[in-house]
Amino acid sequence: MPAVRITPREAYEKVKGGQALLVCGYEEEEKFKALRLEGAVSFAGFQAMLPALPKDREIIFYCA
């Protein structure tokens, strides 16, 4: 599936409703801590959970 841009409000609603996983696109933990959004996981955390994620799970990446 190609990348699709959504609004911040759409992302918030999807994450809040449990429909999507919000991932900070920065690999550096310091950047994640500085730019963390509510409900987001770090890139390292995402990589750790990747093998267990369902193939149809929607994933929203963000960077600032």
PDB file of N, CA, C and O in Angstrom:
ATOM      1  N   MET A   1       0.846  -1.176   0.000  1.00  0.00           N
ATOM      2  CA  MET A   1       0.000   0.000   0.000  1.00  0.00           C
ATOM      3  C   MET A   1       0.895   1.243   0.000  1.00  0.00           C
ATOM      4  O   MET A   1       1.826   1.328   0.801  1.00  0.00           O
ATOM      5  N   PRO A   2       0.632   2.186  -0.867  1.00  0.00           N
ATOM      6  CA  PRO A   2       1.454   3.398  -0.927  1.00  0.00           C
ATOM      7  C   PRO A   2       1.225   4.285   0.295  1.00  0.00           C
ATOM      8  O   PRO A   2       0.196   4.191   0.964  1.00  0.00           O
ATOM      9  N   ALA A   3       2.196   5.139   0.569  1.00  0.00           N
ATOM     10  CA  ALA A   3       2.081   6.080   1.678  1.00  0.00           C
ATOM     11  C   ALA A   3       0.950   7.067   1.401  1.00  0.00           C
ATOM     12  O   ALA A   3       0.771   7.528   0.273  1.00  0.00           O
ATOM     13  N   VAL A   4       0.203   7.375   2.432  1.00  0.00           N
ATOM     14  CA  VAL A   4      -0.917   8.296   2.320  1.00  0.00           C
ATOM     15  C   VAL A   4      -0.762   9.357   3.409  1.00  0.00           C
ATOM     16  O   VAL A   4      -0.503   9.031   4.568  1.00  0.00           O
ATOM     17  N   ARG A   5      -0.919  10.603   3.039  1.00  0.00           N
ATOM     18  CA  ARG A   5      -0.866  11.688   4.029  1.00  0.00           C
ATOM     19  C   ARG A   5      -2.242  11.865   4.646  1.00  0.00           C
ATOM     20  O   ARG A   5      -3.263  11.876   3.958  1.00  0.00           O
ATOM     21  N   ILE A   6      -2.238  12.003   5.974  1.00  0.00           N
ATOM     22  CA  ILE A   6      -3.480  12.281   6.689  1.00  0.00           C
ATOM     23  C   ILE A   6      -3.248  13.501   7.588  1.00  0.00           C
ATOM     24  O   ILE A   6      -2.109  13.890   7.846  1.00  0.00           O
ATOM     25  N   THR A   7      -4.322  14.080   8.047  1.00  0.00           N
ATOM     26  CA  THR A   7      -4.201  15.245   8.909  1.00  0.00           C
ATOM     27  C   THR A   7      -3.803  14.809  10.321  1.00  0.00           C
ATOM     28  O   THR A   7      -4.002  13.654  10.698  1.00  0.00           O
ATOM     29  N   PRO A   8      -3.243  15.734  11.094  1.00  0.00           N
ATOM     30  CA  PRO A   8      -2.935  15.411  12.487  1.00  0.00           C
ATOM     31  C   PRO A   8      -4.172  14.939  13.259  1.00  0.00           C
ATOM     32  O   PRO A   8      -4.075  14.034  14.087  1.00  0.00           O
ATOM     33  N   ARG A   9      -5.311  15.539  12.997  1.00  0.00           N
ATOM     34  CA  ARG A   9      -6.554  15.148  13.672  1.00  0.00           C
ATOM     35  C   ARG A   9      -6.928  13.701  13.330  1.00  0.00           C
ATOM     36  O   ARG A   9      -7.323  12.934  14.208  1.00  0.00           O
ATOM     37  N   GLU A  10      -6.800  13.334  12.051  1.00  0.00           N
ATOM     38  CA  GLU A  10      -7.100  11.959  11.637  1.00  0.00           C
ATOM     39  C   GLU A  10      -6.152  10.979  12.330  1.00  0.00           C
ATOM     40  O   GLU A  10      -6.576   9.918  12.787  1.00  0.00           O
ATOM     41  N   ALA A  11      -4.884  11.334  12.404  1.00  0.00           N
ATOM     42  CA  ALA A  11      -3.902  10.470  13.065  1.00  0.00           C
ATOM     43  C   ALA A  11      -4.258  10.307  14.537  1.00  0.00           C
ATOM     44  O   ALA A  11      -4.253   9.195  15.065  1.00  0.00           O
ATOM     45  N   TYR A  12      -4.561  11.408  15.189  1.00  0.00           N
ATOM     46  CA  TYR A  12      -4.918  11.377  16.608  1.00  0.00           C
ATOM     47  C   TYR A  12      -6.121  10.471  16.852  1.00  0.00           C
ATOM     48  O   TYR A  12      -6.104   9.646  17.766  1.00  0.00           O
ATOM     49  N   GLU A  13      -7.146  10.618  16.053  1.00  0.00           N
ATOM     50  CA  GLU A  13      -8.364   9.819  16.220  1.00  0.00           C
ATOM     51  C   GLU A  13      -8.085   8.328  15.997  1.00  0.00           C
ATOM     52  O   GLU A  13      -8.604   7.485  16.729  1.00  0.00           O
ATOM     53  N   LYS A  14      -7.279   8.007  15.002  1.00  0.00           N
ATOM     54  CA  LYS A  14      -6.956   6.603  14.728  1.00  0.00           C
ATOM     55  C   LYS A  14      -6.152   5.985  15.867  1.00  0.00           C
ATOM     56  O   LYS A  14      -6.407   4.849  16.267  1.00  0.00           O
ATOM     57  N   VAL A  15      -5.186   6.730  16.387  1.00  0.00           N
ATOM     58  CA  VAL A  15      -4.361   6.218  17.484  1.00  0.00           C
ATOM     59  C   VAL A  15      -5.189   6.112  18.757  1.00  0.00           C
ATOM     60  O   VAL A  15      -5.125   5.107  19.464  1.00  0.00           O
ATOM     61  N   LYS A  16      -5.960   7.143  19.044  1.00  0.00           N
ATOM     62  CA  LYS A  16      -6.798   7.156  20.240  1.00  0.00           C
ATOM     63  C   LYS A  16      -7.810   6.011  20.207  1.00  0.00           C
ATOM     64  O   LYS A  16      -8.106   5.409  21.240  1.00  0.00           O
ATOM     65  N   GLY A  17      -8.334   5.715  19.032  1.00  0.00           N
ATOM     66  CA  GLY A  17      -9.318   4.646  18.882  1.00  0.00           C
ATOM     67  C   GLY A  17      -8.716   3.253  18.747  1.00  0.00           C
ATOM     68  O   GLY A  17      -9.446   2.276  18.583  1.00  0.00           O
ATOM     69  N   GLY A  18      -7.391   3.156  18.816  1.00  0.00           N
ATOM     70  CA  GLY A  18      -6.739   1.849  18.722  1.00  0.00           C
ATOM     71  C   GLY A  18      -6.693   1.277  17.320  1.00  0.00           C
ATOM     72  O   GLY A  18      -6.431   0.088  17.143  1.00  0.00           O
ATOM     73  N   GLN A  19      -6.945   2.114  16.319  1.00  0.00           N
ATOM     74  CA  GLN A  19      -6.958   1.642  14.939  1.00  0.00           C
ATOM     75  C   GLN A  19      -5.589   1.691  14.288  1.00  0.00           C
ATOM     76  O   GLN A  19      -5.380   1.072  13.245  1.00  0.00           O
ATOM     77  N   ALA A  20      -4.650   2.418  14.889  1.00  0.00           N
ATOM     78  CA  ALA A  20      -3.332   2.580  14.274  1.00  0.00           C
ATOM     79  C   ALA A  20      -2.262   2.704  15.356  1.00  0.00           C
ATOM     80  O   ALA A  20      -2.542   3.057  16.502  1.00  0.00           O
ATOM     81  N   LEU A  21      -1.051   2.408  14.959  1.00  0.00           N
ATOM     82  CA  LEU A  21       0.117   2.546  15.822  1.00  0.00           C
ATOM     83  C   LEU A  21       0.877   3.778  15.366  1.00  0.00           C
ATOM     84  O   LEU A  21       1.169   3.921  14.178  1.00  0.00           O
ATOM     85  N   LEU A  22       1.203   4.671  16.296  1.00  0.00           N
ATOM     86  CA  LEU A  22       1.923   5.903  15.994  1.00  0.00           C
ATOM     87  C   LEU A  22       3.396   5.699  16.334  1.00  0.00           C
ATOM     88  O   LEU A  22       3.745   5.361  17.466  1.00  0.00           O
ATOM     89  N   VAL A  23       4.257   5.911  15.335  1.00  0.00           N
ATOM     90  CA  VAL A  23       5.690   5.662  15.494  1.00  0.00           C
ATOM     91  C   VAL A  23       6.482   6.911  15.145  1.00  0.00           C
ATOM     92  O   VAL A  23       6.279   7.513  14.091  1.00  0.00           O
ATOM     93  N   CYS A  24       7.387   7.297  16.040  1.00  0.00           N
ATOM     94  CA  CYS A  24       8.301   8.403  15.760  1.00  0.00           C
ATOM     95  C   CYS A  24       9.343   7.884  14.769  1.00  0.00           C
ATOM     96  O   CYS A  24       9.965   6.849  15.012  1.00  0.00           O
ATOM     97  N   GLY A  25       9.533   8.581  13.674  1.00  0.00           N
ATOM     98  CA  GLY A  25      10.417   8.130  12.606  1.00  0.00           C
ATOM     99  C   GLY A  25      11.902   8.317  12.865  1.00  0.00           C
ATOM    100  O   GLY A  25      12.724   7.899  12.050  1.00  0.00           O
ATOM    101  N   TYR A  26      12.265   8.938  13.983  1.00  0.00           N
ATOM    102  CA  TYR A  26      13.685   9.150  14.286  1.00  0.00           C
ATOM    103  C   TYR A  26      14.270   7.953  15.027  1.00  0.00           C
ATOM    104  O   TYR A  26      13.669   7.450  15.976  1.00  0.00           O
ATOM    105  N   GLU A  27      15.419   7.507  14.600  1.00  0.00           N
ATOM    106  CA  GLU A  27      16.069   6.378  15.260  1.00  0.00           C
ATOM    107  C   GLU A  27      16.730   6.779  16.572  1.00  0.00           C
ATOM    108  O   GLU A  27      16.874   5.947  17.468  1.00  0.00           O
ATOM    109  N   GLU A  28      17.136   8.049  16.701  1.00  0.00           N
ATOM    110  CA  GLU A  28      17.828   8.504  17.900  1.00  0.00           C
ATOM    111  C   GLU A  28      16.833   8.650  19.055  1.00  0.00           C
ATOM    112  O   GLU A  28      15.831   9.354  18.937  1.00  0.00           O
ATOM    113  N   GLU A  29      17.119   7.983  20.157  1.00  0.00           N
ATOM    114  CA  GLU A  29      16.238   8.011  21.324  1.00  0.00           C
ATOM    115  C   GLU A  29      16.083   9.433  21.875  1.00  0.00           C
ATOM    116  O   GLU A  29      15.017   9.785  22.379  1.00  0.00           O
ATOM    117  N   GLU A  30      17.127  10.245  21.785  1.00  0.00           N
ATOM    118  CA  GLU A  30      17.059  11.624  22.274  1.00  0.00           C
ATOM    119  C   GLU A  30      16.025  12.439  21.487  1.00  0.00           C
ATOM    120  O   GLU A  30      15.270  13.221  22.065  1.00  0.00           O
ATOM    121  N   LYS A  31      16.000  12.247  20.173  1.00  0.00           N
ATOM    122  CA  LYS A  31      15.018  12.961  19.351  1.00  0.00           C
ATOM    123  C   LYS A  31      13.605  12.478  19.681  1.00  0.00           C
ATOM    124  O   LYS A  31      12.670  13.277  19.747  1.00  0.00           O
ATOM    125  N   PHE A  32      13.456  11.176  19.886  1.00  0.00           N
ATOM    126  CA  PHE A  32      12.141  10.652  20.247  1.00  0.00           C
ATOM    127  C   PHE A  32      11.661  11.292  21.551  1.00  0.00           C
ATOM    128  O   PHE A  32      10.517  11.739  21.642  1.00  0.00           O
ATOM    129  N   LYS A  33      12.524  11.334  22.543  1.00  0.00           N
ATOM    130  CA  LYS A  33      12.140  11.921  23.833  1.00  0.00           C
ATOM    131  C   LYS A  33      11.783  13.396  23.686  1.00  0.00           C
ATOM    132  O   LYS A  33      10.861  13.876  24.345  1.00  0.00           O
ATOM    133  N   ALA A  34      12.499  14.117  22.832  1.00  0.00           N
ATOM    134  CA  ALA A  34      12.252  15.544  22.642  1.00  0.00           C
ATOM    135  C   ALA A  34      10.994  15.814  21.813  1.00  0.00           C
ATOM    136  O   ALA A  34      10.340  16.840  21.998  1.00  0.00           O
ATOM    137  N   LEU A  35      10.653  14.901  20.903  1.00  0.00           N
ATOM    138  CA  LEU A  35       9.560  15.129  19.958  1.00  0.00           C
ATOM    139  C   LEU A  35       8.393  14.156  20.131  1.00  0.00           C
ATOM    140  O   LEU A  35       7.557  14.025  19.238  1.00  0.00           O
ATOM    141  N   ARG A  36       8.336  13.478  21.272  1.00  0.00           N
ATOM    142  CA  ARG A  36       7.329  12.450  21.495  1.00  0.00           C
ATOM    143  C   ARG A  36       5.924  13.041  21.499  1.00  0.00           C
ATOM    144  O   ARG A  36       5.653  14.046  22.157  1.00  0.00           O
ATOM    145  N   LEU A  37       5.045  12.397  20.755  1.00  0.00           N
ATOM    146  CA  LEU A  37       3.628  12.741  20.747  1.00  0.00           C
ATOM    147  C   LEU A  37       2.878  11.740  21.620  1.00  0.00           C
ATOM    148  O   LEU A  37       3.319  10.603  21.785  1.00  0.00           O
ATOM    149  N   GLU A  38       1.770  12.156  22.165  1.00  0.00           N
ATOM    150  CA  GLU A  38       0.966  11.278  23.017  1.00  0.00           C
ATOM    151  C   GLU A  38       0.602   9.987  22.272  1.00  0.00           C
ATOM    152  O   GLU A  38       0.077  10.025  21.160  1.00  0.00           O
ATOM    153  N   GLY A  39       0.888   8.863  22.898  1.00  0.00           N
ATOM    154  CA  GLY A  39       0.547   7.572  22.319  1.00  0.00           C
ATOM    155  C   GLY A  39       1.582   7.000  21.367  1.00  0.00           C
ATOM    156  O   GLY A  39       1.391   5.902  20.844  1.00  0.00           O
ATOM    157  N   ALA A  40       2.669   7.715  21.130  1.00  0.00           N
ATOM    158  CA  ALA A  40       3.680   7.271  20.169  1.00  0.00           C
ATOM    159  C   ALA A  40       4.672   6.298  20.804  1.00  0.00           C
ATOM    160  O   ALA A  40       4.913   6.321  22.011  1.00  0.00           O
ATOM    161  N   VAL A  41       5.232   5.451  19.960  1.00  0.00           N
ATOM    162  CA  VAL A  41       6.326   4.576  20.367  1.00  0.00           C
ATOM    163  C   VAL A  41       7.581   4.997  19.614  1.00  0.00           C
ATOM    164  O   VAL A  41       7.512   5.582  18.533  1.00  0.00           O
ATOM    165  N   SER A  42       8.720   4.689  20.204  1.00  0.00           N
ATOM    166  CA  SER A  42       9.984   5.018  19.553  1.00  0.00           C
ATOM    167  C   SER A  42      10.213   4.090  18.363  1.00  0.00           C
ATOM    168  O   SER A  42       9.560   3.055  18.229  1.00  0.00           O
ATOM    169  N   PHE A  43      11.144   4.475  17.513  1.00  0.00           N
ATOM    170  CA  PHE A  43      11.472   3.631  16.366  1.00  0.00           C
ATOM    171  C   PHE A  43      12.046   2.298  16.844  1.00  0.00           C
ATOM    172  O   PHE A  43      11.749   1.246  16.278  1.00  0.00           O
ATOM    173  N   ALA A  44      12.875   2.353  17.896  1.00  0.00           N
ATOM    174  CA  ALA A  44      13.444   1.118  18.459  1.00  0.00           C
ATOM    175  C   ALA A  44      12.337   0.226  19.024  1.00  0.00           C
ATOM    176  O   ALA A  44      12.359  -0.991  18.844  1.00  0.00           O
ATOM    177  N   GLY A  45      11.374   0.839  19.704  1.00  0.00           N
ATOM    178  CA  GLY A  45      10.245   0.078  20.227  1.00  0.00           C
ATOM    179  C   GLY A  45       9.428  -0.554  19.114  1.00  0.00           C
ATOM    180  O   GLY A  45       8.982  -1.695  19.226  1.00  0.00           O
ATOM    181  N   PHE A  46       9.239   0.194  18.049  1.00  0.00           N
ATOM    182  CA  PHE A  46       8.518  -0.317  16.880  1.00  0.00           C
ATOM    183  C   PHE A  46       9.246  -1.519  16.284  1.00  0.00           C
ATOM    184  O   PHE A  46       8.623  -2.536  15.979  1.00  0.00           O
ATOM    185  N   GLN A  47      10.560  -1.404  16.117  1.00  0.00           N
ATOM    186  CA  GLN A  47      11.337  -2.507  15.552  1.00  0.00           C
ATOM    187  C   GLN A  47      11.244  -3.751  16.427  1.00  0.00           C
ATOM    188  O   GLN A  47      11.194  -4.869  15.914  1.00  0.00           O
ATOM    189  N   ALA A  48      11.221  -3.565  17.736  1.00  0.00           N
ATOM    190  CA  ALA A  48      11.124  -4.700  18.649  1.00  0.00           C
ATOM    191  C   ALA A  48       9.772  -5.399  18.538  1.00  0.00           C
ATOM    192  O   ALA A  48       9.698  -6.623  18.645  1.00  0.00           O
ATOM    193  N   MET A  49       8.704  -4.631  18.323  1.00  0.00           N
ATOM    194  CA  MET A  49       7.372  -5.238  18.253  1.00  0.00           C
ATOM    195  C   MET A  49       6.984  -5.666  16.839  1.00  0.00           C
ATOM    196  O   MET A  49       5.965  -6.332  16.657  1.00  0.00           O
ATOM    197  N   LEU A  50       7.768  -5.299  15.853  1.00  0.00           N
ATOM    198  CA  LEU A  50       7.438  -5.565  14.454  1.00  0.00           C
ATOM    199  C   LEU A  50       7.115  -7.034  14.155  1.00  0.00           C
ATOM    200  O   LEU A  50       6.133  -7.302  13.464  1.00  0.00           O
ATOM    201  N   PRO A  51       7.903  -7.989  14.648  1.00  0.00           N
ATOM    202  CA  PRO A  51       7.577  -9.384  14.319  1.00  0.00           C
ATOM    203  C   PRO A  51       6.200  -9.839  14.818  1.00  0.00           C
ATOM    204  O   PRO A  51       5.604 -10.750  14.243  1.00  0.00           O
ATOM    205  N   ALA A  52       5.699  -9.214  15.875  1.00  0.00           N
ATOM    206  CA  ALA A  52       4.420  -9.630  16.444  1.00  0.00           C
ATOM    207  C   ALA A  52       3.234  -8.818  15.927  1.00  0.00           C
ATOM    208  O   ALA A  52       2.087  -9.154  16.222  1.00  0.00           O
ATOM    209  N   LEU A  53       3.487  -7.764  15.169  1.00  0.00           N
ATOM    210  CA  LEU A  53       2.391  -6.934  14.663  1.00  0.00           C
ATOM    211  C   LEU A  53       1.621  -7.654  13.564  1.00  0.00           C
ATOM    212  O   LEU A  53       2.222  -8.294  12.701  1.00  0.00           O
ATOM    213  N   PRO A  54       0.307  -7.553  13.592  1.00  0.00           N
ATOM    214  CA  PRO A  54      -0.478  -8.130  12.504  1.00  0.00           C
ATOM    215  C   PRO A  54      -0.139  -7.429  11.184  1.00  0.00           C
ATOM    216  O   PRO A  54       0.141  -6.231  11.167  1.00  0.00           O
ATOM    217  N   LYS A  55      -0.165  -8.158  10.119  1.00  0.00           N
ATOM    218  CA  LYS A  55       0.185  -7.612   8.800  1.00  0.00           C
ATOM    219  C   LYS A  55      -0.764  -6.501   8.352  1.00  0.00           C
ATOM    220  O   LYS A  55      -0.386  -5.660   7.535  1.00  0.00           O
ATOM    221  N   ASP A  56      -1.979  -6.488   8.872  1.00  0.00           N
ATOM    222  CA  ASP A  56      -2.939  -5.473   8.461  1.00  0.00           C
ATOM    223  C   ASP A  56      -3.003  -4.291   9.431  1.00  0.00           C
ATOM    224  O   ASP A  56      -3.868  -3.426   9.293  1.00  0.00           O
ATOM    225  N   ARG A  57      -2.109  -4.247  10.395  1.00  0.00           N
ATOM    226  CA  ARG A  57      -2.083  -3.143  11.373  1.00  0.00           C
ATOM    227  C   ARG A  57      -1.650  -1.851  10.689  1.00  0.00           C
ATOM    228  O   ARG A  57      -0.603  -1.811  10.044  1.00  0.00           O
ATOM    229  N   GLU A  58      -2.442  -0.807  10.826  1.00  0.00           N
ATOM    230  CA  GLU A  58      -2.084   0.487  10.251  1.00  0.00           C
ATOM    231  C   GLU A  58      -1.005   1.121  11.108  1.00  0.00           C
ATOM    232  O   GLU A  58      -1.102   1.130  12.335  1.00  0.00           O
ATOM    233  N   ILE A  59       0.025   1.653  10.457  1.00  0.00           N
ATOM    234  CA  ILE A  59       1.149   2.272  11.144  1.00  0.00           C
ATOM    235  C   ILE A  59       1.292   3.688  10.618  1.00  0.00           C
ATOM    236  O   ILE A  59       1.366   3.911   9.410  1.00  0.00           O
ATOM    237  N   ILE A  60       1.328   4.640  11.538  1.00  0.00           N
ATOM    238  CA  ILE A  60       1.495   6.043  11.182  1.00  0.00           C
ATOM    239  C   ILE A  60       2.864   6.474  11.676  1.00  0.00           C
ATOM    240  O   ILE A  60       3.147   6.426  12.873  1.00  0.00           O
ATOM    241  N   PHE A  61       3.715   6.898  10.742  1.00  0.00           N
ATOM    242  CA  PHE A  61       5.030   7.426  11.093  1.00  0.00           C
ATOM    243  C   PHE A  61       4.965   8.944  11.089  1.00  0.00           C
ATOM    244  O   PHE A  61       4.278   9.551  10.267  1.00  0.00           O
ATOM    245  N   TYR A  62       5.697   9.547  12.027  1.00  0.00           N
ATOM    246  CA  TYR A  62       5.778  11.000  12.024  1.00  0.00           C
ATOM    247  C   TYR A  62       7.212  11.435  12.286  1.00  0.00           C
ATOM    248  O   TYR A  62       7.996  10.704  12.892  1.00  0.00           O
ATOM    249  N   CYS A  63       7.540  12.619  11.828  1.00  0.00           N
ATOM    250  CA  CYS A  63       8.797  13.282  12.150  1.00  0.00           C
ATOM    251  C   CYS A  63       8.514  14.774  12.164  1.00  0.00           C
ATOM    252  O   CYS A  63       7.589  15.253  11.508  1.00  0.00           O
ATOM    253  N   ALA A  64       9.312  15.489  12.909  1.00  0.00           N
ATOM    254  CA  ALA A  64       9.043  16.923  13.030  1.00  0.00           C
ATOM    255  C   ALA A  64      10.118  17.728  12.324  1.00  0.00           C
ATOM    256  O   ALA A  64      10.064  18.958  12.316  1.00  0.00           O
TER     257      ALA A  64
END
